Amino acid sequence: MKLLINGTAGGAGWPEPGCRCASCAGLPVGHRRPFELVVDGVVRYPFTGPPDGYRPLAGGLGLAGPDGSALLHLPAGRTPPAGGPARYDVVLVDLLDRPERLGELRRARLADEATLVVAVGLDHRVRSEEELARRLRLWGAIAVPDGTELACRPPNGPRSDPASPRLSGFAEKRTNGSAGKRTSGSVLGQANGSSDEQESGFADERASGRPRRTLLLGGSRSGKSAEAELRLAAEPYVTYVATGPAGGEDGEWAERVRAHRARRPAHWATAETTDLATAIRGATTPLLIDGLGTWVAAVFDDHGAWEGDRAPVVARCDDLVAAWRQAPERIVAVSDEVGLGVVPATAAGRAFRDVLGRLNERLAAESEHVALVVAGRPLEL
């Protein structure tokens, strides 16, 4: 099937007419038009009553073509559909609305490594095209200009370029500004990796925008936890490692814990532990560790080190760094940046600052990606 995506924005377009927000103000009028999709020049979305040879899927959200290929459009507010084909070759999805829906599709194996994921419904919910591109790299998806044409085939179908198996289902791209012009497909390659990486089953994490080890630093209420969750939102399986107490009789802390739980995708698993080295070494899914500051405090408590011998704390940090260095799965860890405040007034406070600061430094040295989150914006270090 050939997919002509005439519009890639939400219902009002991006920029939205009359909107003075920073996102809309930075774009020219008509930058992205409201979503519009035409398949093979004859079938328009939504797919109700398609011609012979085509079959609607998922209540008109999806379409199966004569060649056996299948596509799905998942707009805002819709949950991944049950039933339908075993997998989709192309998924057009509003990723600005609960990006974890892509993780749910991948968890159900309706989208796999060969599925092309294209972000649509784009609008001022994201501050810029640059921020959109950053998020899509994290989620293994792409955005295309209005007027893009994609040729979609099932993975075992014929290919126009036998040397490019990763692009076998998506051979051609055409935009309004270059009608009829074939492109190299580099944007697709950046999103999905090379053929060698596909065959080995281990993609280059740095090139994909999804590094093996990520350390996010920030002050209190900086948005560092939300940024960590965003980075893993589209993963099918994630284990959230909580290192802090559940709250107990501390109502304010318990409310923070509840807010974090409500924000996380429902299909994520949760592990409450301070044995981080064991959790990392035994990981079988990506880990989100939140956070290292509460972990250091718990280790001080475990060993009575606030006023006593701190050698056991140093040994626990050594073990954590060693596990981090050999991590078998992706890790995103959140930690407090302790070097920007006043000097603590107590010896215990200074000891905590020194241990956590040194731990941050050592983990950063063993990480592919480190960022400082300030006012919700990550600044790469």
N, C-alpha and C positions, 0 to 999 in steps of 0.2 A: 504494500500500500504506500502511496505517496501522501504525506501530510503537509498541507499548506497552512501555516500558522499566520494568519493575517494580522492578528492582534494578540499581545501577550500580557496586557495589563488587566487590572480589575475592572469592574463595571463602569467606573467613572474615568478610566484612563489614568495615566501617570505622565505628567502632572495632572491633578484633578482641577478642572476649570474653576476659577475663583478662589482656590485654596492658596493661602499665603504662608504655609508652613515651610520650614527650611528645606525639606525634601523636594517639594513641588517648585519652590522658587528657584532652585538650582538647575532646572531642566527646561528645555525649549517646549513650546506648545506642540502637542501631538507626538511627544517623544515615544510613548508607547500607547497604542490604541486598545480599547476593550477587547477582551478575549474573543477570537473568532477562529474556527478550525473547519477546514474543508478537506475531505479525504478523496483522493483520486478524481478530484474535480466534480464529483457527483453527490457526495454524502456530506451533509452539513451537521455540525454539532448543535443541539443534542441529537443522539442517534435513535430517533423514533421512526419506525417504518422505513428502513433503508431498502434500497433496491435488491433484486435477486443477487445472490452470491455473497451478501454481507449479512451479518447477524449481530443484533444489538446485545450488549452485555451489561450487567450491573445496572439494570433499570434505565438504560439509555446513556449511562456515563461512559460505557466502553463499546468497542466495536471489534468484531472478528472479520477479517478480510478473506477474499477468495483464495489467497495464497497461504492461509493458515496463521497469519500474523495477527496479533491482538494488541490493542491499545486501550488505555484507561485515562479518563480525565477525572481528577479528584478536586472539586472546587472547595472553597472555604466552607466549613461547617458540616461537611460530609465525612462519615467514617469509612474506612476501607471496606469495600463490599464483600459479602460472603458469596460463595459459589463462583460461577464464571469459569474461566480457563485455569489451567494449572499454573500459568505464569503469564505476565504481560511483557511484550517486547519494547513498548514505549509507555511511560507514565508521564502525563502532563499534570502537575500537581501544584496547588497553591501552598508553597512551603513557608510563607509568612504567617500562615494560620496553622499552628501546632505542627511543627516540623517532625515531631515524633510519629505522625501518621505514616511517614515514609519508613520509619523503623518498624512500624506495625506491618506494613506491606512486605518488608524484607523478612520479618520474623515468620510471616505466613507463607514465605517463598513465592509470593505473587510477583515480587521484583527480586532479581538476582544480579550477579555481577555483569551479565550480558544485557540487562535492561537499561535502556537510555532513559534517564530521569531529567525532565525539562521543567524548570520553574515557570509557572504562569500565574495569572492573577496578581501581577506585580503592581505595587502602588506605594504610597507614602508611609506605609507601616515600617519601611526601612529607610534610613536617612539618605542613602545615596546608592548609585550603581556600584561604587567601589565596595561599600559595605555589603551589598548584595552578593557581589562576586566572592568576597571573603567567606561569607557564610556558605555559599554553594560549594566552594572547595572543601569545606569541612564536612559537608553532607553528601559528597559524591554526586552532585547534580550540576547542571549547566543552565544558563539563560541564553536565549537566542533573540536576534532582532525581529521586529515585526516583518512579515513577508518571507520568513524562512521556510524552505521546503525540505523535508526529510523523507528519504526513501526507507521504509520500514519493512524488514523481512524477518521471518523466524530464524533462529540461529542456524538451523540446518538447511536453510534455503540457499539459492544460488547467490554468488557474490560478484560484484562488478570488479573487485580488486582482490584476487585470491591471496595476495601477500599481506592483507590487513584483516585478519580474523576478528580482531576486537571491534572493528567497524563494520562487520559483515551485515548487520541489520540496518545500518544508517549510512548509506553510501554517498548521499548527495545532499548539498545544502545550497539554497538559492535565496537571495534577499531582493527586496524591491530595488535596491541600488545597484544590483549586479545581476539582473535577470538573465537566466540562461547560463550563467558562469559557474563552472564547477570550482569548489574550493578544496583546499588540502585536507580539511577535516581535522585540523590541529586542535580546534576547541574541543572536539569530541575526544581526541586522544588525551588531552590534559585531564578531562573528567574521568576517563575510564582506564588509563594506563596503557602500556604497550602490549603487543601480542605475547612477548616473552614473559611478561609479568603475569598475564592471564594464564598461560600454560603452567607456570611454576606455582600459581596459587598464592603468591606473596608479592603484592604490589609495592612499588617504591613509595613508602609512606610520606617521605618528605615531598616528593613531586606531586602527590595526590592532595597535599594540604592537610594530611592527617598523620602527624608525626607519632612515633611510638611513645615518647615521653614528653608531656607538657606540664610545665609548672606555672601557675598563675598566682601572682602576688598582688596584694592590695590591702588598703586600710579597712577599717570597719565600715560596713555599708557602702563599699565601693562598687558593688556589682560583680565581684569576682566569682561568687558561687553561681550566679545566673549565667555568666560567661562560660563557666565550666560545663554547666548543663546544656547550654546551646551547642557546644562543640561535639557532644555525643548524642544529640537529640535524634539523629536519623539512624542510629545503630539498632540492629534488631535485638541485641542482647547487651545489657549493661548491668554491672553490679555497683551499687552506690555504697561506698564504705564510709560509715558514720563513725567518727572517732570520739564524739562528744557525748555527754550524758543526755538522757531522754528528757530531762527537765525536772522530774520529781515535784518538789514543792515550790520550785522557782517558776512562778506563773509567766514571767516575762520570757525566760529562756524556753519554756515549754511552747509558748506561742511562736517563737522563732522556729522551733523544730517542726511544728505543725505547718507553718507557712512553707518551709522547705519541702516537706513531704507532699503537700498539695500541688506544688509547682512541678514536681518530677513526673515523668511519664509513668502511667500506671503499670506498664509491662516491665519496668526495671525491677531487679532484685535488690534487696537491701541487706547489708551485713554490718552489724554493730560490733566492732572489735578495736582493740589497741595493738593487736599483734599484726602490724602492717607488713612486716617482712614475710611472714607466712602467707598472708593474703595475696601478696604480689607474686610470690613464687608459685603458688597454687592456682593462679588465675586461669580461667578458661574463657572469660569474656572481658571486654574492656572494663576498666575500673575508673570510677570517679571517687577520689579520696577527698573528703571535706571534714576536717581540715587538719593541717599539720600543727597549727598552734594549739588546738585542743589536745592533739596527740602528745605533744611535748609536755603539756601540763599534766596529762594523765600518767605519763612515764615518771615524772617527778613524784607524783603521788604514790605510784606503785612501789618506788624504791625509797620513799621517805627522804628524798634528796633536797628538799627545800632548805633544810638546815644541816643535812648530813653529807655523806660521801656521794659525789656526783659521778664517779667512775662508771656505775651501772648505766646511767643515762647516756654517757658517751658511747658505751658499748652497744646500746640499743640503736643509737643513731648510726653507728658504723654498720650494723646489720641491715638497717633500712636502706642505706646508700648502696650496699652491695647487692641487695635484692632489686632495687630500682635500676641499677646498671644492667642487670641481666633479665629484665622484665620480659615475660613471654607474651604479654598482651599489651594493648594500648593502655596508657594511664594518663589521666588528667588529675593533677593534684592542686588543691587550693591551700595557700598559706598566707599568713599575715606578714606584711612588710613591717619590720620592727625598727628599722634604722632611721625613721624620719621624725620620731617623737622626742620628748624630753628624756633625759637620763632618769631611769627609775630611782625612786627614793630609797628603796630597800635593797639589801643584798640579794634576797630571793628574786626580786623583780629584775635585777641586773643579770642574775644567773640565767633566768628564763630568756631574757633578750639575747644574751650571748649564745646560748645553745640553739635557739630557733634561728637566729641570724646566720650562724655558722652552718646549720643544716640546710637552710635555703641556698646558701652559697654552694655547698657541695652538690646538692641535687641539681641546681642550675647548670653546673659544670658537666653533668651527666645527662642533660636533656637536649633534645633536638629543638624544642621551642620553649621560650620563656617570655612572659609578658607581665607588665605591671598594669593593673586595671584601676583607672581613675575616673570617677563619675560615670561608670558604666562603659568606658571606652578602653579597649586594650591597647597598650603601647608596647610594641615588640622591643625586647631588650637584646 
